[in-house]
Amino acid sequence: MPKFLPALLASLLLAACQSTPTTTAPVDERSTAPGTTAVPAASSSTPAASVTSLGINPLKDPNNILSKRNVYFDFDSFIVKEEYKALVTAHAKYLAGNKGAKMTIQGNADERGTHEYNLALGQKRADAVKKMMILLGATEAQVETVSFGKEKPRNPGHDESAWAENRRDDVVYQGE
Amino acid sequence: MCCHPRVLLLVLMLFLARPGLAQLTIEIIGGGANQIPIAIVPFGNELSYPLGISGVVGADLQRSGLFRLVDSTGISPRPTDAPEVRYPDWSTRGAEALLIGQILPLAGGEVEVRFRLLDVIKQTQLAGYSFVVSPKQFRATAHKIADVVYEALTGDRGVFSTKIAYITKAGRRFELQVADADGYNAETVVTSNEPLMSPAWSPEGQQIAYVSFENRKPVVYVQHLATGKRSMVASFRGSNSAPAWSPDGQKLAVTLSKDGGSQLFLMNADGSNIERLLSSGGIDTEAYFSPDGESLVFTSDRGGSPQIYRLSLATRLVERVTFEGSYNTSARYAPDGKSIVFVRREGGRLSIAVQDLASRQVQVLTSGHADEYPSFAPNGKMVLYEADSGGRGILAAVSSDGRVKQRLVAAGSDVRQPAWGPLPKNP
């Protein structure tokens, strides 16, 4: 039994982590600024008409390009590279054909810049993909762009391969 | 099982032992050219209390890089008041200033702390005060004494009684913490499982604005330190970031992407009356008010690469401020408004630099590879910033002439984005 203790503790710690509220400070909601847009909460409803005749959600079907959600960028660049245009087009067409569907594009940056400027750079990357999608038939209301800057690196490393992985947009549909 | 008291206690203990609240320890790297030799005699009756005073005063003064501590061992009896001082004892040891004092118990558990700062050469008193405090307040009292000594001997305000704010990360846990300027008495302001960034002190030091990702996007909050109460002040569609207070504490400049791009907006500190400041096609971000409140410096890529610009709030005219190099960001005004500190990137390395606004002369202060997020001490003499130590963030400080360097190291956790708080209201 004692040899299970570390695992038990680890799982308890995880449980404790998960049950910890995200924040501990009380929020005074009344003082929220008038005119602010409410945070789009993760809706429980799935995007409309997202089921194909085969009964597989195309957004989740690994054989469907719509399951591909990452667009990678060059250093200090926000230009959508040729190799990602098919992916962006497919998502734009999906949005055009499913007016109830909404997505967030989350821009990210590698660590080689300052915090706030990288947040703005990640925003520019998200905006670049959004702009393409709008041109291809998605509507403004369907796509929100946000940035995590360099604050949420997928790869915590400090080399070129880590940086390349972190210069990225993630496409996340509402409810996912 | 989860709620078995003993297991729960153990889990709690592990949490308490987490490095998030670890003491920041300070290493001094450089030293000023002309250090003032000062002897600090242990205060009379000091050993009767668990927390001392004279040691904290000495550590404060030494940390500034402007003082050299002269050894007082062997002098007997140790003077605790002016009539007991034999000046030749100190002049032969090279001391130019002498700090003596005593702690006198009062009824009700409080004590009177008396001290005198003496000029050894002129054999006169430079300053002498008495504080009535609880022994629990000894660190704060020591910082006040260090402030008096610093100002009497250098002519500049001491910043030993100020606070700093910073972000820690340990595992998945992010905390915004506030601590004394020497790293002691760290307190958690807010905790989150998602990133926190960009802490900004209100001018009075009672509130902190910051950015939290807890809603899966950057949102700006303002939190009162005394009550812990906070409010969401900018949570528009898109990203909300880079809060900066106006010097009167009434307004916040923020960067919002709600209308496309990252653009500067001005609003009341409660989030009302939002007004767009500029329209550029690209990035305008990280605004910082001039001390007179009449202009903002900010980072923009309008010229192709990120550079510092200045916006006059009266005329809405923008002028470029930085011209050297292809990457200059994160500008903050010095308290006198005459210079800015900022981050420059050259050859992939981020370093801290200052630029005189009139002459445009740039001085690079640091030589790390990822030094960023600078903020001036409220007396303008030091710059606190984030440095990298083997992939981990640590806090560091450099004197604004580049001569004295310090590192503030917290064991085990990542410490980033420091912001030096204002001078206390009643020093």
Boltz contact constraints between the chains, C-beta under 6 A:
constraints:
  - contact:
      token1: [A, 12]
      token2: [B, 11]
      max_distance: 6.0
  - contact:
      token1: [A, 16]
      token2: [B, 11]
      max_distance: 6.0
  - contact:
      token1: [A, 22]
      token2: [B, 192]
      max_distance: 6.0
  - contact:
      token1: [A, 22]
      token2: [B, 193]
      max_distance: 6.0
  - contact:
      token1: [A, 22]
      token2: [B, 214]
      max_distance: 6.0
  - contact:
      token1: [A, 23]
      token2: [B, 190]
      max_distance: 6.0
  - contact:
      token1: [A, 23]
      token2: [B, 192]
      max_distance: 6.0
  - contact:
      token1: [A, 23]
      token2: [B, 214]
      max_distance: 6.0
  - contact:
      token1: [A, 24]
      token2: [B, 191]
      max_distance: 6.0
  - contact:
      token1: [A, 25]
      token2: [B, 190]
      max_distance: 6.0
  - contact:
      token1: [A, 25]
      token2: [B, 228]
      max_distance: 6.0
  - contact:
      token1: [A, 25]
      token2: [B, 230]
      max_distance: 6.0
  - contact:
      token1: [A, 26]
      token2: [B, 229]
      max_distance: 6.0
  - contact:
      token1: [A, 28]
      token2: [B, 229]
      max_distance: 6.0
  - contact:
      token1: [A, 28]
      token2: [B, 231]
      max_distance: 6.0
  - contact:
      token1: [A, 31]
      token2: [B, 231]
      max_distance: 6.0
  - contact:
      token1: [A, 31]
      token2: [B, 270]
      max_distance: 6.0
  - contact:
      token1: [A, 32]
      token2: [B, 232]
      max_distance: 6.0
  - contact:
      token1: [A, 33]
      token2: [B, 233]
      max_distance: 6.0
  - contact:
      token1: [A, 33]
      token2: [B, 271]
      max_distance: 6.0
  - contact:
      token1: [A, 33]
      token2: [B, 272]
      max_distance: 6.0
  - contact:
      token1: [A, 36]
      token2: [B, 235]
      max_distance: 6.0
  - contact:
      token1: [A, 37]
      token2: [B, 236]
      max_distance: 6.0
  - contact:
      token1: [A, 37]
      token2: [B, 237]
      max_distance: 6.0
  - contact:
      token1: [A, 39]
      token2: [B, 215]
      max_distance: 6.0
  - contact:
      token1: [A, 39]
      token2: [B, 235]
      max_distance: 6.0
  - contact:
      token1: [A, 114]
      token2: [B, 329]
      max_distance: 6.0
  - contact:
      token1: [A, 114]
      token2: [B, 330]
      max_distance: 6.0
  - contact:
      token1: [A, 114]
      token2: [B, 343]
      max_distance: 6.0
  - contact:
      token1: [A, 114]
      token2: [B, 372]
      max_distance: 6.0
  - contact:
      token1: [A, 115]
      token2: [B, 197]
      max_distance: 6.0
  - contact:
      token1: [A, 116]
      token2: [B, 242]
      max_distance: 6.0
  - contact:
      token1: [A, 116]
      token2: [B, 285]
      max_distance: 6.0
  - contact:
      token1: [A, 116]
      token2: [B, 286]
      max_distance: 6.0
  - contact:
      token1: [A, 117]
      token2: [B, 299]
      max_distance: 6.0
  - contact:
      token1: [A, 117]
      token2: [B, 306]
      max_distance: 6.0
  - contact:
      token1: [A, 117]
      token2: [B, 329]
      max_distance: 6.0
  - contact:
      token1: [A, 119]
      token2: [B, 241]
      max_distance: 6.0
  - contact:
      token1: [A, 120]
      token2: [B, 262]
      max_distance: 6.0
  - contact:
      token1: [A, 120]
      token2: [B, 283]
      max_distance: 6.0
  - contact:
      token1: [A, 120]
      token2: [B, 285]
      max_distance: 6.0
  - contact:
      token1: [A, 123]
      token2: [B, 239]
      max_distance: 6.0
  - contact:
      token1: [A, 123]
      token2: [B, 257]
      max_distance: 6.0
  - contact:
      token1: [A, 123]
      token2: [B, 262]
      max_distance: 6.0
  - contact:
      token1: [A, 144]
      token2: [B, 237]
      max_distance: 6.0
  - contact:
      token1: [A, 145]
      token2: [B, 238]
      max_distance: 6.0
  - contact:
      token1: [A, 146]
      token2: [B, 217]
      max_distance: 6.0
  - contact:
      token1: [A, 146]
      token2: [B, 238]
      max_distance: 6.0
  - contact:
      token1: [A, 146]
      token2: [B, 239]
      max_distance: 6.0
  - contact:
      token1: [A, 147]
      token2: [B, 239]
      max_distance: 6.0
  - contact:
      token1: [A, 151]
      token2: [B, 195]
      max_distance: 6.0
  - contact:
      token1: [A, 158]
      token2: [B, 391]
      max_distance: 6.0
